[in-house]
Structures are given as C-alpha cells and as structure tokens.
C-alpha cells in the first residue's frame, strides 16, 4: 500500500468519524487544556441556548455552569437526583432541564491534552422518575391513611417484602431485614393457616382469579386480631409459571366483633322466639316471614317450612290479615311503636279463628329495613266462653230483675201492713227480707251494667251538667245508707256551679258507689269526708274514710272485675266486686280519670277528675 492510498484511507476514516460525531444525538464538546471549547457538534448546540459560533472558542463554564476548570483539569458539580449519578443542569430560559454527563481525555500528536465532554439530555427520564416517585409517595400516604398493608411474595425464593403499614398492622416497628412471608407464617393462627394456604394455592394454580381470605394474626405478644387479605398473581416466567404474587391486608377486628355481637343477638332472638309460649313472627315490610316459631305455623294452620314461602298479607286469601297490614302502615306513619288488634283468620282447611295480635314495629333509617314483630294468641275459645258468660249474665239478670222487683214491692207493702199491728219479731224478719231483696237488686244491676260495658252496648249521654249540684244531691241521698254503718257524711264543696261535660246519671252512679264503699269499710263512729274542688282546670271529687285501707298487693287489681280484698278483711261486707270496675269504665267513657291513695289501718281516699267547661255561672 503506497502513501497516497494510506493518506486517502485515513482522510476517509477521519471524514467518516467527523460525520458520525456531527450527527450524534448526544452533545459532544472537546475542551483544551485551558478550558476553551475547541469543538462541539450539532447535538451540543441543541442543548445550549447559544449557537456553535459562540460556543467554539468560548470557555466551557460559560455554556455549562456546572463545569469549572482548575490546574488544567475539568470538573463539574452534580445535581442530587435520587438514584441517578453524573447529572448536570442544562441552561434553559423556561424550565429545568437535566443532562447525563461523561468525561474522557485524549492527547493529540503534538502532546496537547484535551477533554471530551459527552452530555445526554435526560430531562424526560428525570421528570418521569419524579412523577413515579410522587405517585409512589401519594399511594403510600393513601395506604397509610386507610390502614391497608401491601405485601409481595417471591415464589421462587419463598421470601417476601411488605409496606410499613403491613408491619404496623402486626405491631412491628423495626422492619429492617424483615421477611414478610416468614412473619406471616409465624404469626397466623394455627387453626387458620391450612385454610388460607389452600385458598392461596387455588389462586397461584390459576384456578381462581384471586384469593380472598379471613384469618387471625398475632399482634404483639398475645393479642389476636382478625385480618382480611386479597392476593393475585402479578408475574409469570417464560413457561407461564407464577413467580410473584401481590396482595393487600386490612384489620377487620371491629367488623368481626360487631358481627359476632349481631350473630349472638340473632341467636338469642331465635331462641327467644322459638321458646316463646305464644306464636311469634318477625315480618319484613312486604309481609315476608323473616323469623317465626312452631307456634306460628300452628296458629296459621301450616306445616313447618311452608310459611317461609308465604306472604303474611295474603295467607288464605287476599283479605286475610288485612287489618294487620293496615296497622303496620299506621305505625310506620306515626310515632307509636306498639298496638294491639284482634283479627279474624281463615285457616287453609277453612276453619275460622279469632287471633289477638300484639304489634310492635322496629324502625330503621330506611322504610324498607323496618321490621314488624307480632305476638299472636288464638282467642277463639276465649271469645266463645266470653259470649256464653255474657249471655248467661244477661239471661240471669233479666230473669231475676222482674221477680225481684215484685218481691221488693210486696215486702214493702207487707211491712207497712204488719208494722201497724204485727209483732216486733215479724217486723225484724220483714226488714231483713227487704234489705236482702235490695242487695239482690243491686247485684243484678251491677251485673247488667258490667255486661253492657264489656259487650260495648253501654252508652253515655254527654251534656253540660253542674258537678257541684250532683255531688250535693248524691251525698244527701246516701246519708240513710251511711247511717246503717254508724257513719256520717261531711261535704266540703264550692258554693258556685262547676260545669263539666258528662252524663249526670252516670256521674251520680260513680259517686254513689264510692260513697257506698267508703261507708261500708269505714270505722264505726267516724266521718266520711267528701270534698269537691277545682285543681289545674279540672273538677276533682274525692271521698276519704278512716279504716282498714287497701293493701298494695290488692291495689294492683283494685279496678279489675270481680276483685275483692282477702276474705278475712271483707267477709262482713257484701259486694259483687264489680263496682269499682264499672266506675273506672264510666269515668273514662266521660273523659275523666279515677284513682286512689291508701294507708293501711289509717285512711283511704278515692278521687275522680273531670275537665271543666266553666264555673261561677249557671
């Protein structure tokens, strides 16, 4: 090869090298031993705000502020950018730009030293790294705030790593050199591990998309808490085998505790309902049976298991239990929570029964979540017996009333005839007969009144009446009766009229009954005090006597029908045990109240209150 050929080849190689450098995407500067730019390519010009004319011959530190030249050596100050090394700031008038720099040196044929500076614009990579870092920090903050622990397991090594929150959930503060998979295996409850590992194996094998498990983990030394984890396969090898899984874990102890309490309460409710002596059921708002006992099947005439598919509003026909549904709607629309109704029901076999139903409503925030609780008793036989009793009382009373009136009238006439010419002994016998006929008449009247009240056939005629006048007249009419028990009546009443809206005859009947009881049970030789007054817009009438009083035990059923105090206290006093029950119903029918206060062996006061219409004028 001759010199010309060698020179041509060298020239061509140099030309080719220069072309490659010129078109290189990196910025390339050649710096002499004095720090001056001897050469820069097009890529370098693009990285600078100045052009190549100014660059060549200028000092490198004028173009790249990060560089400095001292003692014939070029150096630069880096920028702290996380894991990146050798990063410099590039000049820009708009926003920060970053470059990755490398330095190399060479010596020319004349022995002069040069430094080659290569800079690659990595602004987009740095910004992407910043964005990824910020996103990671936001996710970490979100996970920490929501207390969601994240873990990752390498199936090839059997080791794992987890987020700080994951360790915090287990009470682990020092997380250095911790293997999350080992911690999980050591802390999971022995009774739960096999089940959870079986679920995870299904997911790892690809038979399910994810594994969701609930288990107990030991937190600290001796505290067991419930956790829930969700796990997925996130990476597979070239053969499609899973190599990495990612999952989350949260503490669900409060939820589990609440569920345990709810389940315990439900079990208790089911036991209560099942063992209740009456038929009980819990209904949804649409009438579905949510819970019921065997007694409920029996009362509705169904076999066990049938009511679950039935609607309470349409049992044995669309109209059956219609009143119950209406009562449910009424309770929902009001503030009342409990009521009682009676319903006629036809069983599937055609048998008609009467049911007494106690209705309670359990309100929730939404209407659809409200529940109806019903307790039911078959009162068919009780109503039949009640009807028989009422018929018997009515028949006996009517059959007795007419003969008694005749006997009473005859005895009065006979007494008048005998008293003129008869002996004292005959007069006494006639007096006893007359008194007993009056007693029987009183019993019959009480029975008739009570029968009418309980059957709903009793009515009162309300008008504006003078309560003071009724009190004075009734006391005057009762004086003769009181004298039989050596008792005197003392009245303390206003000297002006007090108008109330009531039935005068029934008010007089109430007062007469109270005066009769007070006289019979007062200590002989004492006074019965009758007081009428105005108190807080109401007319109050009270009767007070001194005597045996009423025991607290008997007081609980004082106003119930046929109730009388123990025989050893009352055997010397006659009565039906219906008087006070009749008084209570009459007073309440007229819009009033009745009550009593008693101190054993001291005194007893019965009182009645009626709203006042007006007072002071007739």
C-alpha positions as CSV (number, residue, x, y, z in Angstrom):
1,X,0.0,0.0,0.0
2,X,1.5,3.4,-1.0
3,X,1.5,6.6,1.0
4,X,-1.2,8.1,-1.2
5,X,-3.6,5.2,-0.6
6,X,-2.8,5.3,3.2
7,X,-3.5,9.0,3.3
8,X,-6.8,8.6,1.4
9,X,-7.9,5.9,3.8
10,X,-7.0,8.0,6.8
11,X,-8.8,11.0,5.3
12,X,-11.9,9.0,4.6
13,X,-11.9,7.5,8.1
14,X,-11.5,10.9,9.6
15,X,-14.2,12.3,7.5
16,X,-16.5,9.4,8.4
17,X,-15.7,9.9,12.1
18,X,-16.4,13.6,11.9
19,X,-19.7,12.9,10.3
20,X,-20.6,10.4,12.9
21,X,-19.8,12.9,15.7
22,X,-21.6,15.7,14.0
23,X,-24.8,13.7,13.7
24,X,-24.5,12.0,17.1
25,X,-27.7,12.6,19.2
26,X,-25.6,13.4,22.2
27,X,-23.9,16.7,22.9
28,X,-20.1,16.5,22.4
29,X,-17.6,19.1,23.4
30,X,-13.8,19.0,23.0
31,X,-12.1,21.1,25.7
32,X,-8.4,22.1,25.5
33,X,-6.1,22.3,28.5
34,X,-7.1,25.9,29.1
35,X,-10.8,25.1,29.4
36,X,-11.7,26.5,26.0
37,X,-14.1,24.8,23.6
38,X,-12.1,23.5,20.7
39,X,-15.1,21.7,19.1
40,X,-18.8,21.0,19.6
41,X,-21.2,19.0,17.5
42,X,-24.8,19.8,16.5
43,X,-26.2,17.9,19.4
44,X,-24.2,20.2,21.8
45,X,-25.6,23.3,20.0
46,X,-29.2,22.0,20.6
47,X,-28.5,21.5,24.3
48,X,-27.4,25.1,24.7
49,X,-29.2,28.4,24.4
50,X,-26.3,29.8,22.3
51,X,-25.1,28.7,18.9
52,X,-21.9,26.9,17.9
53,X,-20.3,30.2,16.7
54,X,-20.2,31.4,20.3
55,X,-19.5,28.0,21.7
56,X,-16.3,27.3,19.9
57,X,-13.6,29.4,21.4
58,X,-15.5,30.2,24.5
59,X,-15.0,28.8,28.0
60,X,-16.9,25.7,28.8
61,X,-18.1,27.1,32.1
62,X,-19.8,29.9,30.2
63,X,-22.0,27.4,28.5
64,X,-22.3,24.7,31.1
65,X,-22.3,26.4,34.5
66,X,-21.8,23.1,36.3
67,X,-18.3,22.9,34.9
68,X,-15.2,24.5,36.2
69,X,-11.5,24.4,35.1
70,X,-8.6,24.5,37.6
71,X,-5.0,23.5,37.3
72,X,-5.5,22.2,33.8
73,X,-8.3,19.8,34.9
74,X,-12.0,19.9,34.1
75,X,-14.5,19.1,36.9
76,X,-18.3,19.5,37.4
77,X,-20.7,19.7,40.3
78,X,-23.5,17.1,40.1
79,X,-27.2,17.5,41.0
80,X,-28.8,15.4,43.7
81,X,-31.4,13.3,41.8
82,X,-32.2,10.2,43.8
83,X,-30.5,7.2,42.3
84,X,-29.2,9.0,39.2
85,X,-25.4,9.7,39.0
86,X,-23.4,12.3,37.0
87,X,-26.4,14.6,36.3
88,X,-26.0,18.3,35.5
89,X,-28.4,21.1,35.0
90,X,-28.7,22.3,31.4
91,X,-29.2,26.0,30.6
92,X,-32.8,26.9,29.8
93,X,-35.0,30.0,29.9
94,X,-38.2,28.1,30.5
95,X,-37.9,25.1,32.8
96,X,-35.4,22.9,34.4
97,X,-33.5,20.5,32.1
98,X,-31.2,17.8,33.0
99,X,-28.2,16.1,31.3
100,X,-26.3,12.9,32.0
101,X,-22.5,13.7,31.6
102,X,-19.4,11.6,31.0
103,X,-15.8,12.8,30.6
104,X,-12.9,11.2,28.8
105,X,-9.4,12.6,27.8
106,X,-7.0,12.2,24.9
107,X,-3.7,13.6,23.7
108,X,-3.1,14.8,20.1
109,X,0.0,14.1,18.1
110,X,1.7,17.3,19.4
111,X,1.2,16.1,23.0
112,X,-1.6,18.6,23.9
113,X,-4.2,17.4,26.4
114,X,-7.9,17.5,25.5
115,X,-11.1,16.5,27.4
116,X,-14.2,15.1,25.6
117,X,-17.4,16.1,27.3
118,X,-20.5,14.0,26.3
119,X,-23.9,15.1,27.6
120,X,-27.2,13.2,27.0
121,X,-30.5,15.1,27.6
122,X,-32.3,13.0,30.2
123,X,-35.0,15.6,31.2
124,X,-37.9,13.4,30.2
125,X,-36.4,10.4,32.2
126,X,-35.8,12.6,35.2
127,X,-39.4,14.1,35.1
128,X,-40.8,10.6,34.7
129,X,-38.8,9.5,37.7
130,X,-40.1,12.4,39.7
131,X,-43.6,11.6,38.7
132,X,-43.2,8.0,39.6
133,X,-41.7,9.0,42.9
134,X,-44.5,11.4,43.7
135,X,-47.1,8.9,42.7
136,X,-45.5,6.3,44.9
137,X,-45.5,8.8,47.8
138,X,-49.2,9.5,47.3
139,X,-50.0,5.8,47.2
140,X,-48.0,5.2,50.4
141,X,-49.8,8.1,52.1
142,X,-53.2,6.8,50.9
143,X,-52.4,3.2,52.1
144,X,-51.1,4.5,55.4
145,X,-54.3,6.6,55.9
146,X,-56.6,3.8,55.0
147,X,-54.5,1.3,57.0
148,X,-54.1,-1.1,54.0
149,X,-51.0,-3.2,54.2
150,X,-49.4,-4.3,50.9
151,X,-47.1,-7.3,50.6
152,X,-45.3,-9.1,47.8
153,X,-44.0,-12.7,47.7
154,X,-41.4,-14.2,45.5
155,X,-42.5,-17.8,44.9
156,X,-39.0,-18.8,43.7
157,X,-37.3,-17.8,46.9
158,X,-40.1,-18.1,49.3
159,X,-39.4,-14.7,50.7
160,X,-41.4,-11.5,50.8
161,X,-41.4,-7.9,51.5
162,X,-44.2,-5.6,52.7
163,X,-45.1,-1.9,53.3
164,X,-44.7,-0.2,56.6
165,X,-48.4,-0.3,57.1
166,X,-48.4,-4.1,56.8
167,X,-45.9,-4.3,59.6
168,X,-47.7,-1.7,61.6
169,X,-50.9,-3.8,61.5
170,X,-48.9,-6.6,63.2
171,X,-47.4,-4.2,65.8
172,X,-43.9,-4.4,64.2
173,X,-41.9,-1.2,64.5
174,X,-38.4,-2.2,63.4
175,X,-38.8,-3.5,59.8
176,X,-35.1,-3.8,58.9
177,X,-34.2,-7.2,57.4
178,X,-37.7,-8.5,58.0
179,X,-39.1,-11.1,55.7
180,X,-42.9,-10.6,55.5
181,X,-43.6,-14.2,54.4
182,X,-41.8,-15.5,57.4
183,X,-43.6,-13.1,59.7
184,X,-46.9,-14.2,58.3
185,X,-46.2,-17.9,58.8
186,X,-45.1,-17.3,62.4
187,X,-48.0,-15.1,63.4
188,X,-51.1,-16.6,61.7
189,X,-53.3,-18.6,64.0
190,X,-52.6,-22.4,63.7
191,X,-56.3,-23.1,63.2
192,X,-56.5,-20.7,60.2
193,X,-53.2,-21.4,58.3
194,X,-54.2,-24.5,56.4
195,X,-57.4,-23.0,55.1
196,X,-55.7,-19.7,53.9
197,X,-52.8,-21.6,52.2
198,X,-55.4,-23.8,50.4
199,X,-57.2,-20.7,49.1
200,X,-53.8,-19.1,48.0
201,X,-52.8,-22.3,46.3
202,X,-56.0,-22.2,44.2
203,X,-55.1,-18.7,43.0
204,X,-51.4,-19.5,42.3
205,X,-52.5,-22.5,40.3
206,X,-54.7,-20.2,38.2
207,X,-58.0,-21.9,39.1
208,X,-59.3,-18.7,40.6
209,X,-58.5,-15.1,39.7
210,X,-57.8,-14.0,43.3
211,X,-57.6,-15.4,46.8
212,X,-59.7,-13.7,49.5
213,X,-59.2,-15.0,53.0
214,X,-60.1,-14.1,56.6
215,X,-57.8,-15.2,59.4
216,X,-56.4,-14.3,62.8
217,X,-53.0,-12.9,63.3
218,X,-51.0,-12.4,66.5
219,X,-50.3,-8.7,67.1
220,X,-47.6,-8.0,69.6
221,X,-47.1,-10.8,72.1
222,X,-50.6,-12.1,72.9
223,X,-53.2,-10.1,71.0
224,X,-55.1,-11.9,68.3
225,X,-56.8,-9.7,65.6
226,X,-58.8,-10.6,62.6
227,X,-57.3,-9.8,59.1
228,X,-58.6,-10.0,55.6
229,X,-56.2,-10.4,52.6
230,X,-56.7,-10.3,48.9
231,X,-53.9,-11.9,46.8
232,X,-53.2,-12.0,43.0
233,X,-50.5,-13.4,40.7
234,X,-48.6,-10.5,39.2
235,X,-45.7,-12.1,37.4
236,X,-45.0,-15.3,35.5
237,X,-41.9,-16.8,33.9
238,X,-41.4,-17.7,30.3
239,X,-43.1,-21.0,30.8
240,X,-46.1,-19.3,32.3
241,X,-45.4,-20.4,35.8
242,X,-46.3,-17.9,38.6
243,X,-43.2,-16.4,40.2
244,X,-44.6,-13.4,42.1
245,X,-47.8,-12.5,44.0
246,X,-49.0,-9.2,45.3
247,X,-51.6,-8.7,48.0
248,X,-53.3,-6.4,50.5
249,X,-54.2,-6.9,54.1
250,X,-56.5,-5.0,56.4
251,X,-57.5,-5.3,60.1
252,X,-61.2,-6.3,60.3
253,X,-61.4,-6.9,64.0
254,X,-64.0,-4.2,64.8
255,X,-66.2,-5.6,62.0
256,X,-65.8,-9.2,63.2
257,X,-66.6,-8.1,66.8
258,X,-69.7,-6.4,65.6
259,X,-70.7,-9.4,63.5
260,X,-70.2,-11.7,66.5
261,X,-72.4,-9.5,68.7
262,X,-75.0,-9.3,66.0
263,X,-74.9,-13.1,65.5
264,X,-75.1,-13.7,69.2
265,X,-78.1,-11.4,69.4
266,X,-79.8,-13.1,66.5
267,X,-79.2,-16.5,68.1
268,X,-80.7,-15.2,71.3
269,X,-83.7,-13.8,69.4
270,X,-84.2,-17.0,67.6
271,X,-84.1,-18.9,70.9
272,X,-86.5,-16.4,72.5
273,X,-88.9,-16.7,69.6
274,X,-88.7,-20.5,69.3
275,X,-89.3,-21.0,73.1
276,X,-92.0,-18.3,73.4
277,X,-95.3,-19.7,74.8
278,X,-97.2,-17.7,72.1
279,X,-96.9,-17.6,68.3
280,X,-94.3,-15.0,67.3
281,X,-93.0,-13.8,63.9
282,X,-90.8,-11.1,62.5
283,X,-92.1,-9.7,59.2
284,X,-90.4,-7.5,56.6
285,X,-92.3,-4.5,55.2
286,X,-93.5,-6.5,52.3
287,X,-95.0,-9.2,54.5
288,X,-92.3,-11.9,54.2
289,X,-91.6,-14.1,57.2
290,X,-88.1,-13.4,58.3
291,X,-88.3,-15.4,61.6
292,X,-91.1,-17.4,63.2
293,X,-91.6,-20.2,65.7
294,X,-93.5,-23.5,65.5
295,X,-96.5,-22.0,67.4
296,X,-96.8,-19.6,64.5
297,X,-97.1,-22.5,62.0
298,X,-99.8,-24.0,64.2
299,X,-101.9,-20.9,64.6
300,X,-101.9,-20.2,60.9
301,X,-102.5,-23.8,60.0
302,X,-99.4,-24.6,58.0
303,X,-96.8,-27.3,58.3
304,X,-93.1,-26.4,59.2
305,X,-91.3,-24.9,56.3
306,X,-94.3,-23.6,54.4
307,X,-94.5,-20.1,55.9
308,X,-91.1,-19.2,54.5
309,X,-92.6,-19.1,51.0
310,X,-95.7,-17.3,52.1
311,X,-96.7,-13.6,52.3
312,X,-98.4,-12.7,55.6
313,X,-100.7,-10.2,53.9
314,X,-102.2,-12.9,51.6
315,X,-102.4,-16.0,53.8
316,X,-105.6,-18.0,52.9
317,X,-106.8,-15.2,50.7
318,X,-106.1,-11.6,49.8
319,X,-108.3,-10.1,52.6
320,X,-106.9,-12.3,55.4
321,X,-104.8,-10.3,57.9
322,X,-105.7,-7.1,56.1
323,X,-106.1,-5.3,59.4
324,X,-102.6,-6.3,60.4
325,X,-101.1,-4.8,57.3
326,X,-103.1,-1.6,57.8
327,X,-101.9,-1.5,61.4
328,X,-98.3,-1.9,60.2
329,X,-98.7,1.1,57.8
330,X,-100.4,3.2,60.6
331,X,-97.4,2.5,62.9
332,X,-94.9,3.4,60.2
333,X,-96.6,6.7,59.6
334,X,-96.8,7.7,63.3
335,X,-94.6,7.8,66.3
336,X,-96.4,5.0,68.1
337,X,-94.4,1.7,68.2
338,X,-96.8,-0.8,69.8
339,X,-100.5,-1.6,69.4
340,X,-102.9,-4.4,69.8
341,X,-105.6,-5.6,67.5
342,X,-108.0,-8.6,67.0
343,X,-108.2,-10.3,63.7
344,X,-110.4,-12.9,62.2
345,X,-108.5,-15.5,60.2
346,X,-109.4,-18.4,58.0
347,X,-107.0,-21.4,58.0
348,X,-106.2,-23.3,54.8
349,X,-108.6,-26.0,55.9
350,X,-111.5,-23.5,56.1
351,X,-111.6,-23.2,59.9
352,X,-112.3,-19.7,61.2
353,X,-110.5,-18.5,64.3
354,X,-110.1,-15.2,66.2
355,X,-106.5,-14.0,66.9
356,X,-105.4,-11.4,69.4
357,X,-102.2,-9.8,67.9
358,X,-99.7,-7.5,69.7
359,X,-97.9,-5.5,67.1
360,X,-94.5,-3.9,67.6
361,X,-92.5,-2.0,65.0
362,X,-88.7,-1.9,64.8
363,X,-87.9,1.3,62.9
364,X,-84.7,1.7,60.8
365,X,-83.4,4.7,58.8
366,X,-84.9,3.5,55.6
367,X,-88.5,2.3,55.3
368,X,-87.5,-1.0,53.6
369,X,-85.4,-2.0,56.5
370,X,-88.1,-1.6,59.1
371,X,-89.5,-4.8,60.7
372,X,-92.8,-5.8,62.2
373,X,-92.8,-8.0,65.3
374,X,-96.1,-9.8,66.1
375,X,-97.2,-11.9,69.0
376,X,-100.4,-13.9,68.5
377,X,-102.8,-15.8,70.7
378,X,-105.7,-17.9,69.5
379,X,-108.7,-16.4,71.4
380,X,-111.4,-18.3,69.6
381,X,-112.3,-20.4,72.7
382,X,-111.9,-17.5,75.0
383,X,-114.3,-15.4,72.9
384,X,-116.8,-18.3,72.8
385,X,-116.7,-18.6,76.6
386,X,-116.9,-14.8,76.9
387,X,-120.0,-14.8,74.7
388,X,-121.5,-17.7,76.8
389,X,-120.8,-15.8,80.0
390,X,-122.3,-12.6,78.7
391,X,-125.4,-14.4,77.5
392,X,-125.7,-16.2,80.9
393,X,-125.3,-13.0,82.8
394,X,-127.8,-11.2,80.7
395,X,-130.3,-14.0,80.9
396,X,-129.9,-14.4,84.7
397,X,-130.0,-10.7,85.3
398,X,-133.2,-10.2,83.2
399,X,-134.8,-13.3,84.7
400,X,-134.1,-12.1,88.2
401,X,-134.8,-8.4,87.8
402,X,-138.6,-8.7,87.3
403,X,-139.2,-11.2,90.1
404,X,-137.0,-9.2,92.5
405,X,-139.0,-6.0,91.7
406,X,-142.2,-7.9,92.6
407,X,-140.7,-9.3,95.8
408,X,-139.3,-6.0,96.8
409,X,-142.6,-4.2,96.2
410,X,-144.6,-6.9,98.0
411,X,-142.3,-6.8,101.0
412,X,-142.7,-3.0,101.3
413,X,-146.4,-3.3,101.3
414,X,-146.4,-6.2,103.8
415,X,-144.1,-4.2,106.1
416,X,-146.4,-1.2,106.1
417,X,-149.4,-3.5,107.0
418,X,-147.5,-5.5,109.6
419,X,-145.9,-2.5,111.3
420,X,-149.3,-1.3,112.4
421,X,-150.5,-4.5,114.1
422,X,-147.6,-7.0,113.9
423,X,-145.1,-8.2,116.4
424,X,-141.6,-6.8,116.7
425,X,-140.1,-10.2,115.6
426,X,-142.1,-10.2,112.4
427,X,-141.1,-6.6,111.7
428,X,-137.4,-7.6,112.1
429,X,-137.8,-10.6,109.7
430,X,-139.5,-8.4,107.1
431,X,-136.7,-5.8,107.5
432,X,-134.1,-8.5,106.8
433,X,-136.0,-9.7,103.8
434,X,-136.4,-6.2,102.4
435,X,-132.7,-5.4,102.9
436,X,-131.7,-8.6,101.1
437,X,-134.0,-8.0,98.3
438,X,-132.4,-4.6,97.8
439,X,-129.0,-6.3,97.9
440,X,-130.0,-8.7,95.2
441,X,-131.4,-5.9,93.1
442,X,-128.1,-4.0,93.4
443,X,-126.2,-7.2,92.4
444,X,-128.4,-7.7,89.3
445,X,-128.0,-4.1,88.3
446,X,-124.2,-4.3,88.6
447,X,-124.1,-7.5,86.5
448,X,-126.3,-5.9,83.8
449,X,-124.2,-2.7,83.7
450,X,-120.9,-4.7,83.5
451,X,-122.3,-6.9,80.8
452,X,-123.3,-3.9,78.7
453,X,-119.9,-2.2,79.3
454,X,-117.9,-5.3,78.3
455,X,-120.0,-6.1,75.2
456,X,-119.9,-2.5,74.0
457,X,-123.6,-1.9,74.3
458,X,-123.3,0.7,77.1
459,X,-123.6,4.3,76.1
460,X,-123.5,7.7,77.9
461,X,-125.3,10.9,77.0
462,X,-122.9,13.8,77.5
463,X,-124.2,17.2,78.3
464,X,-123.1,20.2,80.3
465,X,-124.0,19.5,83.9
466,X,-123.4,21.1,87.3
467,X,-120.9,18.8,89.1
468,X,-121.4,20.6,92.5
469,X,-125.1,20.1,92.4
470,X,-124.7,16.4,91.5
471,X,-122.3,15.9,94.4
472,X,-124.6,17.6,97.0
473,X,-127.7,15.7,95.8
474,X,-125.9,12.3,95.8
475,X,-124.5,12.8,99.3
476,X,-127.9,13.8,100.6
477,X,-129.4,10.6,99.0
478,X,-126.7,8.4,100.5
479,X,-127.0,9.6,104.1
480,X,-129.6,6.9,105.1
481,X,-127.3,4.2,103.7
482,X,-124.3,5.5,105.7
483,X,-126.3,5.6,108.9
484,X,-126.6,1.8,108.7
485,X,-122.8,1.6,109.4
486,X,-122.8,4.3,112.1
487,X,-121.0,6.7,109.7
488,X,-121.8,10.4,109.0
489,X,-121.1,12.2,105.7
490,X,-119.4,15.6,105.7
491,X,-119.4,17.7,102.5
492,X,-116.9,20.4,101.5
493,X,-117.9,21.8,98.1
494,X,-117.9,25.2,96.3
495,X,-121.0,27.5,96.7
496,X,-121.0,28.1,92.9
497,X,-121.7,25.9,90.0
498,X,-119.0,24.0,88.1
499,X,-120.0,22.8,84.6
500,X,-118.5,19.6,83.2
501,X,-119.3,17.7,80.0
502,X,-120.7,14.4,81.3
503,X,-123.7,12.1,81.8
504,X,-125.4,13.3,85.1
505,X,-127.0,9.9,85.8
506,X,-123.6,8.1,85.4
507,X,-121.7,10.7,87.4
508,X,-124.2,10.1,90.2
509,X,-123.8,6.4,89.9
510,X,-120.0,6.7,90.3
511,X,-120.3,9.0,93.3
512,X,-122.9,6.7,94.9
513,X,-120.6,3.7,94.5
514,X,-117.7,5.5,96.1
515,X,-119.8,6.7,99.0
516,X,-121.2,3.2,99.5
517,X,-117.7,1.7,99.6
518,X,-116.4,4.4,101.9
519,X,-119.4,3.9,104.3
520,X,-119.1,0.1,104.4
521,X,-115.4,0.0,105.1
522,X,-115.1,3.0,107.4
523,X,-114.5,2.5,111.1
524,X,-117.8,2.8,113.0
525,X,-118.5,6.2,114.6
526,X,-116.2,8.0,112.2
527,X,-116.9,10.5,109.4
528,X,-116.6,10.1,105.6
529,X,-115.3,13.4,104.1
530,X,-116.5,14.4,100.7
531,X,-114.6,17.2,99.0
532,X,-115.2,18.9,95.7
533,X,-112.7,21.5,94.3
534,X,-111.1,23.0,91.3
535,X,-107.5,21.9,90.5
536,X,-105.5,22.9,87.5
537,X,-108.5,23.3,85.2
538,X,-110.2,20.2,86.4
539,X,-113.1,19.4,88.8
540,X,-111.9,17.0,91.5
541,X,-114.3,15.0,93.7
542,X,-112.8,12.9,96.5
543,X,-114.1,10.6,99.2
544,X,-112.0,9.9,102.3
545,X,-112.7,7.4,105.1
546,X,-110.8,6.1,108.1
547,X,-110.5,2.4,108.3
548,X,-108.7,-0.7,107.1
549,X,-107.3,0.7,103.9
550,X,-106.2,-1.2,100.8
551,X,-103.1,-3.4,100.7
552,X,-100.5,-2.6,97.9
553,X,-100.9,-6.2,96.6
554,X,-104.7,-5.8,96.2
555,X,-104.3,-2.3,94.9
556,X,-102.7,-3.6,91.6
557,X,-106.0,-5.2,90.7
558,X,-108.4,-2.9,92.5
559,X,-110.2,-1.8,89.4
560,X,-110.4,-5.3,87.8
561,X,-113.9,-7.0,87.6
562,X,-114.8,-9.3,90.5
563,X,-111.8,-8.3,92.6
564,X,-112.3,-8.2,96.4
565,X,-109.8,-7.9,99.2
566,X,-109.0,-11.0,101.3
567,X,-112.0,-12.7,102.9
568,X,-110.8,-12.2,106.4
569,X,-111.0,-8.5,105.8
570,X,-114.2,-8.2,103.9
571,X,-116.4,-11.1,104.9
572,X,-118.6,-8.8,107.0
573,X,-119.2,-6.5,104.0
574,X,-121.2,-7.6,101.0
575,X,-120.5,-6.6,97.4
576,X,-120.1,-8.0,93.8
577,X,-116.6,-6.9,93.2
578,X,-117.8,-5.0,90.1
579,X,-118.5,-1.5,91.5
580,X,-115.0,0.0,91.0
581,X,-114.5,-1.7,87.6
582,X,-117.8,-0.1,86.4
583,X,-116.8,3.2,87.9
584,X,-113.5,3.2,86.1
585,X,-115.1,2.5,82.7
586,X,-117.8,5.0,83.2
587,X,-115.4,7.8,84.2
588,X,-113.1,7.1,81.3
589,X,-116.0,7.0,78.8
590,X,-116.8,10.5,80.0
591,X,-113.2,11.7,79.5
592,X,-112.3,11.7,83.2
593,X,-109.7,9.9,85.5
594,X,-110.1,7.9,88.6
595,X,-107.6,6.8,91.2
596,X,-106.9,6.3,94.9
597,X,-104.4,6.7,97.7
598,X,-104.4,4.5,100.8
599,X,-102.5,4.0,104.1
600,X,-103.3,0.7,105.8
601,X,-105.3,1.0,109.0
602,X,-105.3,4.8,108.7
603,X,-107.4,6.2,105.8
604,X,-108.2,5.8,102.1
605,X,-109.1,8.4,99.5
606,X,-110.7,7.8,96.1
607,X,-110.7,10.7,93.7
608,X,-112.3,11.5,90.3
609,X,-111.2,14.3,87.9
610,X,-113.3,15.8,85.0
611,X,-112.2,18.6,82.7
612,X,-114.1,21.9,83.5
613,X,-116.2,23.6,80.9
614,X,-116.8,26.7,83.0
615,X,-117.5,27.7,86.6
616,X,-119.1,30.5,88.6
617,X,-122.2,31.0,86.4
618,X,-125.3,28.9,85.8
